[in-house]
Every structure is written in C-alpha cells, then in structure tokens.
Amino acid sequence: MKTHESVENYLETILVLSRNGNPVRSIDIVNEIGFSKPSVSIAMKNLRNKGYIDMDSSGYITLTDSGRKIAESVYERHTLLSDWLIFLGVDGKTAAHDACRMEHSMSEQSFAALKKHVYDWKRNVYTQKDIDQGAL
C-alpha cells in the first residue's frame, strides 16, 4: 500500500524520536520538524484514524505494527540513500536532504536494486579488505 509522503515523514519522525528511549509527544514532533502545533495535532489525529499510531491518555505516541512497518521502511531508505550519497562525496547535510526527497519517490524495484548493489559492494569490499589483511 502506497502512503503519502507527509504520512511517511511523520511516522519516520516518531520512529527516530522513540529510538532514544523517551516517550514521544506531539510537542516533540513539532520541535523536530518545525510544523505548527495545530498542524501536528491534525496529523496525529489522522494517523490514529488510519491505525498507524496509538496515543495514550497522557499524550504519549507509539507506532502500531502497521505504522512501524512503514516508518522502518522509510528510515531504511533514508539511511541507505544518505550513506550512499555521502560515500559518493556529497556533504552530509545535502545528502540527508536529498535522501529525504528520494526516499518517497523511488519505486520498490529501484530501491531493491540499489540496496542489493550497495550490499554486494560492501560484501566485496570487506572480503577484499579481509584478503588484503591476510585474514582469508
């Protein structure tokens, strides 16, 4: 199922914020992405209605299984694309910005091919490195 870019961005932001172990609230999302409180509030309501997040009585937000699946997929794309661009010589800020734009528009087929290429390349580099160091 294809989701809108804004939904993916909110879910990815919740995932990233939750990785530090602290509970996530709407104000944390406001501070992270710079949108207004009312905009984030409306988005959280929409995400709850779609079953992507749960919010408890204290306002703490957690991803549902379906929300986490989308968030992790987007985060994987973002991380792989950012790392790849940095490796190619793009500065970190530009790479992160470009990866954010690319992660939403790239087809599953293209991403799978790029991911395979990067992983195959890494495996070959590390294999060659191990050989060069006499490990193999």
N, CA, C and O atoms as CSV, one atom per row, in Angstrom:
chain,resi,resn,atom,element,x,y,z
A,1,MET,N,N,0.842,-1.176,0.000
A,1,MET,CA,C,0.000,0.000,0.000
A,1,MET,C,C,0.889,1.241,0.000
A,1,MET,O,O,1.819,1.343,0.800
A,2,LYS,N,N,0.603,2.176,-0.892
A,2,LYS,CA,C,1.359,3.415,-1.005
A,2,LYS,C,C,0.764,4.451,-0.064
A,2,LYS,O,O,-0.450,4.653,-0.033
A,3,THR,N,N,1.630,5.105,0.703
A,3,THR,CA,C,1.184,6.154,1.618
A,3,THR,C,C,1.709,7.502,1.132
A,3,THR,O,O,2.657,7.571,0.349
A,4,HIS,N,N,1.088,8.548,1.601
A,4,HIS,CA,C,1.510,9.894,1.241
A,4,HIS,C,C,2.845,10.224,1.911
A,4,HIS,O,O,3.173,9.716,2.983
A,5,GLU,N,N,3.592,11.084,1.245
A,5,GLU,CA,C,4.903,11.495,1.753
A,5,GLU,C,C,4.800,12.081,3.159
A,5,GLU,O,O,5.647,11.795,4.006
A,6,SER,N,N,3.785,12.892,3.419
A,6,SER,CA,C,3.651,13.510,4.745
A,6,SER,C,C,3.427,12.456,5.824
A,6,SER,O,O,3.970,12.568,6.923
A,7,VAL,N,N,2.632,11.437,5.517
A,7,VAL,CA,C,2.408,10.342,6.468
A,7,VAL,C,C,3.731,9.644,6.755
A,7,VAL,O,O,4.063,9.373,7.909
A,8,GLU,N,N,4.479,9.355,5.701
A,8,GLU,CA,C,5.770,8.691,5.871
A,8,GLU,C,C,6.721,9.536,6.712
A,8,GLU,O,O,7.429,9.008,7.569
A,9,ASN,N,N,6.739,10.850,6.468
A,9,ASN,CA,C,7.623,11.733,7.235
A,9,ASN,C,C,7.256,11.750,8.710
A,9,ASN,O,O,8.139,11.681,9.565
A,10,TYR,N,N,5.968,11.842,9.023
A,10,TYR,CA,C,5.545,11.831,10.426
A,10,TYR,C,C,5.902,10.503,11.089
A,10,TYR,O,O,6.427,10.491,12.202
A,11,LEU,N,N,5.625,9.398,10.426
A,11,LEU,CA,C,5.919,8.090,11.020
A,11,LEU,C,C,7.417,7.898,11.223
A,11,LEU,O,O,7.844,7.375,12.252
A,12,GLU,N,N,8.213,8.319,10.248
A,12,GLU,CA,C,9.666,8.212,10.384
A,12,GLU,C,C,10.158,9.077,11.545
A,12,GLU,O,O,11.036,8.661,12.301
A,13,THR,N,N,9.599,10.267,11.687
A,13,THR,CA,C,9.985,11.163,12.784
A,13,THR,C,C,9.658,10.535,14.134
A,13,THR,O,O,10.469,10.596,15.059
A,14,ILE,N,N,8.487,9.937,14.253
A,14,ILE,CA,C,8.104,9.268,15.505
A,14,ILE,C,C,9.074,8.128,15.802
A,14,ILE,O,O,9.503,7.956,16.943
A,15,LEU,N,N,9.419,7.352,14.778
A,15,LEU,CA,C,10.365,6.245,14.962
A,15,LEU,C,C,11.714,6.763,15.453
A,15,LEU,O,O,12.264,6.239,16.422
A,16,VAL,N,N,12.241,7.772,14.801
A,16,VAL,CA,C,13.554,8.312,15.163
A,16,VAL,C,C,13.525,8.878,16.584
A,16,VAL,O,O,14.439,8.633,17.371
A,17,LEU,N,N,12.476,9.634,16.909
A,17,LEU,CA,C,12.373,10.210,18.252
A,17,LEU,C,C,12.249,9.133,19.328
A,17,LEU,O,O,12.751,9.303,20.439
A,18,SER,N,N,11.588,8.039,19.004
A,18,SER,CA,C,11.380,6.978,20.003
A,18,SER,C,C,12.635,6.146,20.247
A,18,SER,O,O,12.719,5.434,21.247
A,19,ARG,N,N,13.591,6.227,19.360
A,19,ARG,CA,C,14.807,5.405,19.491
A,19,ARG,C,C,15.682,5.805,20.666
A,19,ARG,O,O,16.538,5.023,21.078
A,20,ASN,N,N,15.496,7.001,21.220
A,20,ASN,CA,C,16.302,7.404,22.378
A,20,ASN,C,C,15.732,6.852,23.683
A,20,ASN,O,O,16.300,7.064,24.754
A,21,GLY,N,N,14.603,6.142,23.585
A,21,GLY,CA,C,14.019,5.512,24.763
A,21,GLY,C,C,13.026,6.376,25.506
A,21,GLY,O,O,12.349,5.895,26.414
A,22,ASN,N,N,12.925,7.653,25.137
A,22,ASN,CA,C,11.961,8.532,25.794
A,22,ASN,C,C,10.619,8.470,25.077
A,22,ASN,O,O,10.563,8.253,23.866
A,23,PRO,N,N,9.537,8.660,25.830
A,23,PRO,CA,C,8.227,8.680,25.184
A,23,PRO,C,C,8.112,9.877,24.245
A,23,PRO,O,O,8.708,10.926,24.487
A,24,VAL,N,N,7.340,9.710,23.175
A,24,VAL,CA,C,7.176,10.756,22.175
A,24,VAL,C,C,5.815,11.419,22.370
A,24,VAL,O,O,4.794,10.750,22.531
A,25,ARG,N,N,5.829,12.750,22.350
A,25,ARG,CA,C,4.597,13.528,22.416
A,25,ARG,C,C,4.534,14.432,21.190
A,25,ARG,O,O,5.531,14.624,20.493
A,26,SER,N,N,3.369,14.974,20.940
A,26,SER,CA,C,3.191,15.848,19.778
A,26,SER,C,C,4.167,17.009,19.781
A,26,SER,O,O,4.675,17.388,18.726
A,27,ILE,N,N,4.439,17.578,20.939
A,27,ILE,CA,C,5.348,18.723,21.016
A,27,ILE,C,C,6.759,18.342,20.568
A,27,ILE,O,O,7.483,19.170,20.016
A,28,ASP,N,N,7.148,17.088,20.806
A,28,ASP,CA,C,8.457,16.622,20.336
A,28,ASP,C,C,8.510,16.625,18.808
A,28,ASP,O,O,9.529,16.966,18.208
A,29,ILE,N,N,7.398,16.241,18.198
A,29,ILE,CA,C,7.315,16.225,16.736
A,29,ILE,C,C,7.344,17.655,16.205
A,29,ILE,O,O,8.023,17.939,15.218
A,30,VAL,N,N,6.604,18.559,16.860
A,30,VAL,CA,C,6.620,19.981,16.496
A,30,VAL,C,C,8.053,20.500,16.517
A,30,VAL,O,O,8.500,21.147,15.569
A,31,ASN,N,N,8.761,20.218,17.584
A,31,ASN,CA,C,10.139,20.699,17.735
A,31,ASN,C,C,11.088,20.076,16.713
A,31,ASN,O,O,12.041,20.723,16.278
A,32,GLU,N,N,10.840,18.854,16.335
A,32,GLU,CA,C,11.720,18.152,15.401
A,32,GLU,C,C,11.525,18.627,13.959
A,32,GLU,O,O,12.499,18.859,13.243
A,33,ILE,N,N,10.281,18.770,13.541
A,33,ILE,CA,C,10.049,19.076,12.133
A,33,ILE,C,C,9.645,20.523,11.871
A,33,ILE,O,O,9.594,20.960,10.721
A,34,GLY,N,N,9.360,21.262,12.937
A,34,GLY,CA,C,9.103,22.685,12.778
A,34,GLY,C,C,7.728,23.063,12.264
A,34,GLY,O,O,7.519,24.203,11.849
A,35,PHE,N,N,6.796,22.143,12.280
A,35,PHE,CA,C,5.427,22.470,11.881
A,35,PHE,C,C,4.689,23.042,13.084
A,35,PHE,O,O,5.137,22.891,14.220
A,36,SER,N,N,3.571,23.693,12.838
A,36,SER,CA,C,2.797,24.286,13.929
A,36,SER,C,C,2.125,23.200,14.769
A,36,SER,O,O,1.889,22.087,14.299
A,37,LYS,N,N,1.825,23.546,16.012
A,37,LYS,CA,C,1.134,22.613,16.904
A,37,LYS,C,C,-0.196,22.149,16.316
A,37,LYS,O,O,-0.485,20.953,16.346
A,38,PRO,N,N,-1.027,23.073,15.775
A,38,PRO,CA,C,-2.293,22.620,15.197
A,38,PRO,C,C,-2.105,21.653,14.018
A,38,PRO,O,O,-2.861,20.692,13.876
A,39,SER,N,N,-1.097,21.910,13.176
A,39,SER,CA,C,-0.840,21.016,12.039
A,39,SER,C,C,-0.456,19.623,12.508
A,39,SER,O,O,-0.940,18.624,11.975
A,40,VAL,N,N,0.416,19.559,13.510
A,40,VAL,CA,C,0.845,18.256,14.043
A,40,VAL,C,C,-0.319,17.571,14.735
A,40,VAL,O,O,-0.474,16.356,14.614
A,41,SER,N,N,-1.135,18.315,15.454
A,41,SER,CA,C,-2.304,17.743,16.129
A,41,SER,C,C,-3.257,17.095,15.122
A,41,SER,O,O,-3.737,15.983,15.341
A,42,ILE,N,N,-3.525,17.789,14.034
A,42,ILE,CA,C,-4.394,17.242,12.985
A,42,ILE,C,C,-3.759,15.993,12.375
A,42,ILE,O,O,-4.442,14.996,12.141
A,43,ALA,N,N,-2.460,16.051,12.119
A,43,ALA,CA,C,-1.760,14.897,11.542
A,43,ALA,C,C,-1.825,13.696,12.473
A,43,ALA,O,O,-2.032,12.571,12.018
A,44,MET,N,N,-1.650,13.922,13.784
A,44,MET,CA,C,-1.698,12.814,14.739
A,44,MET,C,C,-3.099,12.195,14.767
A,44,MET,O,O,-3.241,10.976,14.869
A,45,LYS,N,N,-4.118,13.027,14.679
A,45,LYS,CA,C,-5.495,12.519,14.630
A,45,LYS,C,C,-5.687,11.647,13.389
A,45,LYS,O,O,-6.274,10.567,13.463
A,46,ASN,N,N,-5.188,12.123,12.258
A,46,ASN,CA,C,-5.300,11.345,11.019
A,46,ASN,C,C,-4.529,10.032,11.101
A,46,ASN,O,O,-5.006,8.998,10.634
A,47,LEU,N,N,-3.332,10.075,11.698
A,47,LEU,CA,C,-2.537,8.847,11.845
A,47,LEU,C,C,-3.230,7.852,12.777
A,47,LEU,O,O,-3.189,6.646,12.534
A,48,ARG,N,N,-3.864,8.348,13.839
A,48,ARG,CA,C,-4.641,7.474,14.736
A,48,ARG,C,C,-5.810,6.849,13.985
A,48,ARG,O,O,-6.060,5.649,14.097
A,49,ASN,N,N,-6.522,7.672,13.219
A,49,ASN,CA,C,-7.683,7.176,12.466
A,49,ASN,C,C,-7.306,6.133,11.428
A,49,ASN,O,O,-8.101,5.245,11.121
A,50,LYS,N,N,-6.106,6.234,10.889
A,50,LYS,CA,C,-5.627,5.260,9.903
A,50,LYS,C,C,-5.000,4.031,10.557
A,50,LYS,O,O,-4.631,3.078,9.869
A,51,GLY,N,N,-4.881,4.052,11.874
A,51,GLY,CA,C,-4.335,2.904,12.589
A,51,GLY,C,C,-2.824,2.833,12.593
A,51,GLY,O,O,-2.262,1.761,12.816
A,52,TYR,N,N,-2.142,3.960,12.348
A,52,TYR,CA,C,-0.689,3.958,12.310
A,52,TYR,C,C,-0.047,4.267,13.658
A,52,TYR,O,O,1.099,3.890,13.906
A,53,ILE,N,N,-0.787,4.951,14.524
A,53,ILE,CA,C,-0.261,5.275,15.852
A,53,ILE,C,C,-1.334,5.056,16.905
A,53,ILE,O,O,-2.529,5.022,16.610
A,54,ASP,N,N,-0.876,4.909,18.132
A,54,ASP,CA,C,-1.743,4.929,19.306
A,54,ASP,C,C,-1.283,6.089,20.165
A,54,ASP,O,O,-0.102,6.437,20.185
A,55,MET,N,N,-2.232,6.685,20.876
A,55,MET,CA,C,-1.902,7.771,21.792
A,55,MET,C,C,-2.614,7.486,23.102
A,55,MET,O,O,-3.831,7.298,23.124
A,56,ASP,N,N,-1.850,7.454,24.206
A,56,ASP,CA,C,-2.472,7.166,25.500
A,56,ASP,C,C,-3.040,8.436,26.120
A,56,ASP,O,O,-2.935,9.518,25.544
A,57,SER,N,N,-3.637,8.299,27.285
A,57,SER,CA,C,-4.304,9.430,27.946
A,57,SER,C,C,-3.329,10.541,28.350
A,57,SER,O,O,-3.749,11.675,28.584
A,58,SER,N,N,-2.040,10.228,28.434
A,58,SER,CA,C,-1.029,11.246,28.753
A,58,SER,C,C,-0.481,11.926,27.503
A,58,SER,O,O,0.358,12.822,27.596
A,59,GLY,N,N,-0.951,11.503,26.341
A,59,GLY,CA,C,-0.487,12.100,25.089
A,59,GLY,C,C,0.748,11.453,24.506
A,59,GLY,O,O,1.333,11.983,23.561
A,60,TYR,N,N,1.163,10.305,25.054
A,60,TYR,CA,C,2.331,9.604,24.532
A,60,TYR,C,C,1.959,8.820,23.281
A,60,TYR,O,O,0.955,8.109,23.246
A,61,ILE,N,N,2.782,8.967,22.267
A,61,ILE,CA,C,2.515,8.386,20.956
A,61,ILE,C,C,3.394,7.157,20.751
A,61,ILE,O,O,4.598,7.186,21.006
A,62,THR,N,N,2.774,6.086,20.289
A,62,THR,CA,C,3.523,4.892,19.902
A,62,THR,C,C,3.048,4.449,18.524
A,62,THR,O,O,1.893,4.654,18.150
A,63,LEU,N,N,3.943,3.853,17.796
A,63,LEU,CA,C,3.607,3.324,16.478
A,63,LEU,C,C,2.888,1.989,16.627
A,63,LEU,O,O,3.262,1.171,17.467
A,64,THR,N,N,1.868,1.769,15.822
A,64,THR,CA,C,1.248,0.446,15.752
A,64,THR,C,C,2.147,-0.415,14.871
A,64,THR,O,O,3.125,0.082,14.312
A,65,ASP,N,N,1.829,-1.678,14.744
A,65,ASP,CA,C,2.633,-2.547,13.884
A,65,ASP,C,C,2.659,-2.034,12.449
A,65,ASP,O,O,3.712,-2.022,11.812
A,66,SER,N,N,1.497,-1.607,11.934
A,66,SER,CA,C,1.471,-1.115,10.551
A,66,SER,C,C,2.221,0.210,10.427
A,66,SER,O,O,2.897,0.438,9.424
A,67,GLY,N,N,2.118,1.077,11.417
A,67,GLY,CA,C,2.853,2.335,11.403
A,67,GLY,C,C,4.350,2.107,11.492
A,67,GLY,O,O,5.129,2.774,10.811
A,68,ARG,N,N,4.756,1.157,12.339
A,68,ARG,CA,C,6.180,0.841,12.487
A,68,ARG,C,C,6.745,0.262,11.189
A,68,ARG,O,O,7.876,0.567,10.811
A,69,LYS,N,N,5.971,-0.559,10.520
A,69,LYS,CA,C,6.430,-1.161,9.265
A,69,LYS,C,C,6.733,-0.078,8.230
A,69,LYS,O,O,7.766,-0.122,7.562
A,70,ILE,N,N,5.842,0.877,8.102
A,70,ILE,CA,C,6.061,1.983,7.160
A,70,ILE,C,C,7.258,2.817,7.599
A,70,ILE,O,O,8.128,3.130,6.786
A,71,ALA,N,N,7.307,3.177,8.872
A,71,ALA,CA,C,8.388,4.020,9.393
A,71,ALA,C,C,9.748,3.366,9.194
A,71,ALA,O,O,10.698,4.030,8.780
A,72,GLU,N,N,9.851,2.089,9.479
A,72,GLU,CA,C,11.136,1.398,9.330
A,72,GLU,C,C,11.552,1.301,7.866
A,72,GLU,O,O,12.738,1.393,7.548
A,73,SER,N,N,10.586,1.115,6.980
A,73,SER,CA,C,10.892,1.070,5.549
A,73,SER,C,C,11.427,2.412,5.068
A,73,SER,O,O,12.421,2.462,4.344
A,74,VAL,N,N,10.773,3.498,5.466
A,74,VAL,CA,C,11.207,4.838,5.064
A,74,VAL,C,C,12.576,5.142,5.678
A,74,VAL,O,O,13.450,5.691,5.007
A,75,TYR,N,N,12.761,4.789,6.943
A,75,TYR,CA,C,14.028,5.040,7.618
A,75,TYR,C,C,15.169,4.254,6.957
A,75,TYR,O,O,16.279,4.768,6.822
A,76,GLU,N,N,14.897,3.016,6.549
A,76,GLU,CA,C,15.910,2.219,5.859
A,76,GLU,C,C,16.302,2.886,4.545
A,76,GLU,O,O,17.484,2.984,4.215
A,77,ARG,N,N,15.304,3.340,3.805
A,77,ARG,CA,C,15.585,4.038,2.544
A,77,ARG,C,C,16.434,5.276,2.807
A,77,ARG,O,O,17.440,5.507,2.137
A,78,HIS,N,N,16.015,6.065,3.788
A,78,HIS,CA,C,16.715,7.313,4.100
A,78,HIS,C,C,18.174,7.045,4.478
A,78,HIS,O,O,19.086,7.710,3.987
A,79,THR,N,N,18.373,6.080,5.343
A,79,THR,CA,C,19.718,5.763,5.818
A,79,THR,C,C,20.605,5.262,4.684
A,79,THR,O,O,21.739,5.717,4.530
A,80,LEU,N,N,20.093,4.333,3.898
A,80,LEU,CA,C,20.895,3.779,2.802
A,80,LEU,C,C,21.212,4.863,1.772
A,80,LEU,O,O,22.350,4.971,1.315
A,81,LEU,N,N,20.213,5.665,1.407
A,81,LEU,CA,C,20.445,6.708,0.413
A,81,LEU,C,C,21.406,7.776,0.931
A,81,LEU,O,O,22.288,8.221,0.196
A,82,SER,N,N,21.247,8.188,2.181
A,82,SER,CA,C,22.165,9.180,2.773
A,82,SER,C,C,23.595,8.654,2.786
A,82,SER,O,O,24.521,9.343,2.358
A,83,ASP,N,N,23.768,7.436,3.276
A,83,ASP,CA,C,25.114,6.847,3.348
A,83,ASP,C,C,25.739,6.727,1.969
A,83,ASP,O,O,26.925,7.006,1.788
A,84,TRP,N,N,24.943,6.315,1.006
A,84,TRP,CA,C,25.425,6.146,-0.362
A,84,TRP,C,C,25.869,7.481,-0.939
A,84,TRP,O,O,26.933,7.566,-1.553
A,85,LEU,N,N,25.062,8.533,-0.748
A,85,LEU,CA,C,25.410,9.851,-1.264
A,85,LEU,C,C,26.661,10.411,-0.582
A,85,LEU,O,O,27.506,11.023,-1.236
A,86,ILE,N,N,26.777,10.204,0.715
A,86,ILE,CA,C,27.974,10.653,1.441
A,86,ILE,C,C,29.201,9.927,0.909
A,86,ILE,O,O,30.248,10.539,0.699
A,87,PHE,N,N,29.070,8.609,0.690
A,87,PHE,CA,C,30.175,7.843,0.125
A,87,PHE,C,C,30.597,8.396,-1.230
A,87,PHE,O,O,31.781,8.403,-1.565
A,88,LEU,N,N,29.620,8.859,-2.006
A,88,LEU,CA,C,29.912,9.406,-3.329
A,88,LEU,C,C,30.511,10.809,-3.276
A,88,LEU,O,O,30.887,11.367,-4.307
A,89,GLY,N,N,30.602,11.388,-2.054
A,89,GLY,CA,C,31.249,12.677,-1.900
A,89,GLY,C,C,30.320,13.839,-1.606
A,89,GLY,O,O,30.774,14.981,-1.525
A,90,VAL,N,N,29.036,13.578,-1.445
A,90,VAL,CA,C,28.074,14.633,-1.122
A,90,VAL,C,C,28.193,14.942,0.371
A,90,VAL,O,O,28.310,14.029,1.188
A,91,ASP,N,N,28.163,16.247,0.731
A,91,ASP,CA,C,28.256,16.580,2.152
A,91,ASP,C,C,27.023,16.057,2.893
A,91,ASP,O,O,25.962,15.873,2.297
A,92,GLY,N,N,27.175,15.822,4.191
A,92,GLY,CA,C,26.147,15.169,4.997
A,92,GLY,C,C,24.803,15.869,4.991
A,92,GLY,O,O,23.767,15.213,4.888
A,93,LYS,N,N,24.800,17.185,5.101
A,93,LYS,CA,C,23.543,17.937,5.134
A,93,LYS,C,C,22.791,17.801,3.813
A,93,LYS,O,O,21.583,17.563,3.799
A,94,THR,N,N,23.509,17.951,2.712
A,94,THR,CA,C,22.890,17.821,1.386
A,94,THR,C,C,22.432,16.388,1.157
A,94,THR,O,O,21.347,16.158,0.621
A,95,ALA,N,N,23.251,15.428,1.561
A,95,ALA,CA,C,22.888,14.019,1.380
A,95,ALA,C,C,21.610,13.683,2.135
A,95,ALA,O,O,20.736,13.003,1.597
A,96,ALA,N,N,21.490,14.152,3.375
A,96,ALA,CA,C,20.284,13.889,4.166
A,96,ALA,C,C,19.061,14.539,3.524
A,96,ALA,O,O,17.991,13.933,3.466
A,97,HIS,N,N,19.220,15.776,3.041
A,97,HIS,CA,C,18.118,16.486,2.390
A,97,HIS,C,C,17.685,15.755,1.123
A,97,HIS,O,O,16.496,15.519,0.913
A,98,ASP,N,N,18.650,15.398,0.283
A,98,ASP,CA,C,18.331,14.714,-0.970
A,98,ASP,C,C,17.746,13.328,-0.714
A,98,ASP,O,O,16.817,12.907,-1.404
A,99,ALA,N,N,18.283,12.623,0.272
A,99,ALA,CA,C,17.760,11.295,0.601
A,99,ALA,C,C,16.303,11.381,1.025
A,99,ALA,O,O,15.496,10.519,0.681
A,100,CYS,N,N,15.971,12.424,1.773
A,100,CYS,CA,C,14.591,12.611,2.223
A,100,CYS,C,C,13.655,12.779,1.028
A,100,CYS,O,O,12.533,12.272,1.041
A,101,ARG,N,N,14.106,13.476,0.016
A,101,ARG,CA,C,13.282,13.667,-1.176
A,101,ARG,C,C,13.215,12.384,-2.004
A,101,ARG,O,O,12.161,12.048,-2.543
A,102,MET,N,N,14.322,11.677,-2.105
A,102,MET,CA,C,14.382,10.471,-2.932
A,102,MET,C,C,13.633,9.298,-2.313
A,102,MET,O,O,13.039,8.490,-3.028
A,103,GLU,N,N,13.659,9.202,-0.994
A,103,GLU,CA,C,13.091,8.031,-0.321
A,103,GLU,C,C,11.602,7.861,-0.585
A,103,GLU,O,O,11.081,6.749,-0.500
A,104,HIS,N,N,10.920,8.939,-0.902
A,104,HIS,CA,C,9.479,8.881,-1.104
A,104,HIS,C,C,9.077,8.625,-2.551
A,104,HIS,O,O,7.967,8.164,-2.817
A,105,SER,N,N,9.965,8.919,-3.476
A,105,SER,CA,C,9.588,8.826,-4.882
A,105,SER,C,C,10.180,7.615,-5.592
A,105,SER,O,O,9.752,7.275,-6.695
A,106,MET,N,N,11.146,6.971,-4.981
A,106,MET,CA,C,11.800,5.826,-5.613
A,106,MET,C,C,10.896,4.594,-5.547
A,106,MET,O,O,10.303,4.305,-4.507
A,107,SER,N,N,10.798,3.884,-6.648
A,107,SER,CA,C,9.984,2.670,-6.679
A,107,SER,C,C,10.620,1.582,-5.824
A,107,SER,O,O,11.815,1.621,-5.530
A,108,GLU,N,N,9.806,0.621,-5.434
A,108,GLU,CA,C,10.318,-0.527,-4.681
A,108,GLU,C,C,11.371,-1.272,-5.489
A,108,GLU,O,O,12.382,-1.713,-4.944
A,109,GLN,N,N,11.134,-1.411,-6.783
A,109,GLN,CA,C,12.068,-2.127,-7.651
A,109,GLN,C,C,13.427,-1.427,-7.697
A,109,GLN,O,O,14.466,-2.073,-7.565
A,110,SER,N,N,13.415,-0.111,-7.883
A,110,SER,CA,C,14.680,0.628,-7.937
A,110,SER,C,C,15.403,0.588,-6.602
A,110,SER,O,O,16.622,0.423,-6.558
A,111,PHE,N,N,14.648,0.739,-5.501
A,111,PHE,CA,C,15.295,0.694,-4.196
A,111,PHE,C,C,15.896,-0.680,-3.928
A,111,PHE,O,O,17.008,-0.783,-3.410
A,112,ALA,N,N,15.163,-1.737,-4.278
A,112,ALA,CA,C,15.681,-3.097,-4.072
A,112,ALA,C,C,16.965,-3.313,-4.875
A,112,ALA,O,O,17.907,-3.937,-4.387
A,113,ALA,N,N,17.003,-2.800,-6.100
A,113,ALA,CA,C,18.203,-2.950,-6.928
A,113,ALA,C,C,19.365,-2.162,-6.330
A,113,ALA,O,O,20.487,-2.665,-6.272
A,114,LEU,N,N,19.106,-0.932,-5.885
A,114,LEU,CA,C,20.156,-0.120,-5.275
A,114,LEU,C,C,20.652,-0.765,-3.981
A,114,LEU,O,O,21.857,-0.817,-3.733
A,115,LYS,N,N,19.741,-1.247,-3.173
A,115,LYS,CA,C,20.092,-1.899,-1.908
A,115,LYS,C,C,20.964,-3.125,-2.173
A,115,LYS,O,O,21.971,-3.329,-1.494
A,116,LYS,N,N,20.588,-3.928,-3.141
A,116,LYS,CA,C,21.383,-5.117,-3.487
A,116,LYS,C,C,22.776,-4.704,-3.951
A,116,LYS,O,O,23.771,-5.312,-3.559
A,117,HIS,N,N,22.842,-3.679,-4.779
A,117,HIS,CA,C,24.133,-3.202,-5.274
A,117,HIS,C,C,25.024,-2.735,-4.118
A,117,HIS,O,O,26.198,-3.098,-4.051
A,118,VAL,N,N,24.469,-1.941,-3.223
A,118,VAL,CA,C,25.251,-1.426,-2.089
A,118,VAL,C,C,25.713,-2.574,-1.201
A,118,VAL,O,O,26.876,-2.614,-0.799
A,119,TYR,N,N,24.820,-3.507,-0.890
A,119,TYR,CA,C,25.208,-4.629,-0.031
A,119,TYR,C,C,26.224,-5.539,-0.710
A,119,TYR,O,O,27.154,-6.019,-0.063
A,120,ASP,N,N,26.054,-5.783,-2.018
A,120,ASP,CA,C,27.040,-6.585,-2.745
A,120,ASP,C,C,28.395,-5.883,-2.753
A,120,ASP,O,O,29.432,-6.517,-2.564
A,121,TRP,N,N,28.378,-4.576,-2.973
A,121,TRP,CA,C,29.609,-3.805,-2.972
A,121,TRP,C,C,30.293,-3.887,-1.609
A,121,TRP,O,O,31.498,-4.123,-1.526
A,122,LYS,N,N,29.514,-3.689,-0.536
A,122,LYS,CA,C,30.085,-3.759,0.816
A,122,LYS,C,C,30.678,-5.141,1.079
A,122,LYS,O,O,31.768,-5.262,1.638
A,123,ARG,N,N,29.963,-6.165,0.678
A,123,ARG,CA,C,30.457,-7.527,0.896
A,123,ARG,C,C,31.771,-7.731,0.145
A,123,ARG,O,O,32.701,-8.332,0.683
A,124,ASN,N,N,31.858,-7.241,-1.084
A,124,ASN,CA,C,33.082,-7.382,-1.868
A,124,ASN,C,C,34.218,-6.556,-1.288
A,124,ASN,O,O,35.364,-7.006,-1.274
A,125,VAL,N,N,33.919,-5.357,-0.810
A,125,VAL,CA,C,34.955,-4.511,-0.208
A,125,VAL,C,C,35.504,-5.170,1.046
A,125,VAL,O,O,36.717,-5.259,1.233
A,126,TYR,N,N,34.609,-5.628,1.895
A,126,TYR,CA,C,35.075,-6.244,3.130
A,126,TYR,C,C,35.790,-7.560,2.864
A,126,TYR,O,O,36.746,-7.895,3.564
A,127,THR,N,N,35.349,-8.299,1.879
A,127,THR,CA,C,36.036,-9.534,1.522
A,127,THR,C,C,37.444,-9.198,1.032
A,127,THR,O,O,38.410,-9.842,1.442
A,128,GLN,N,N,37.568,-8.206,0.168
A,128,GLN,CA,C,38.880,-7.813,-0.338
A,128,GLN,C,C,39.751,-7.279,0.800
A,128,GLN,O,O,40.945,-7.574,0.853
A,129,LYS,N,N,39.172,-6.506,1.701
A,129,LYS,CA,C,39.909,-5.980,2.850
A,129,LYS,C,C,40.430,-7.124,3.713
A,129,LYS,O,O,41.582,-7.109,4.148
A,130,ASP,N,N,39.573,-8.115,3.957
A,130,ASP,CA,C,39.996,-9.268,4.748
A,130,ASP,C,C,41.136,-10.016,4.063
A,130,ASP,O,O,42.083,-10.460,4.712
A,131,ILE,N,N,41.030,-10.150,2.729
A,131,ILE,CA,C,42.079,-10.818,1.977
A,131,ILE,C,C,43.376,-10.032,2.078
A,131,ILE,O,O,44.444,-10.597,2.312
A,132,ASP,N,N,43.267,-8.711,1.898
A,132,ASP,CA,C,44.462,-7.861,1.978
A,132,ASP,C,C,45.124,-7.925,3.331
A,132,ASP,O,O,46.344,-7.790,3.416
A,133,GLN,N,N,44.363,-8.126,4.403
A,133,GLN,CA,C,44.927,-8.194,5.735
A,133,GLN,C,C,45.369,-9.607,6.110
A,133,GLN,O,O,45.810,-9.859,7.231
A,134,GLY,N,N,45.245,-10.506,5.167
A,134,GLY,CA,C,45.683,-11.869,5.407
A,134,GLY,C,C,44.725,-12.717,6.207
A,134,GLY,O,O,45.081,-13.801,6.669
A,135,ALA,N,N,43.488,-12.218,6.376
A,135,ALA,CA,C,42.516,-12.969,7.178
A,135,ALA,C,C,41.958,-14.170,6.433
A,135,ALA,O,O,41.488,-15.131,7.043
A,136,LEU,N,N,42.016,-14.106,5.094
A,136,LEU,CA,C,41.460,-15.220,4.317
A,136,LEU,C,C,42.531,-15.891,3.498
A,136,LEU,O,O,42.249,-16.850,2.781
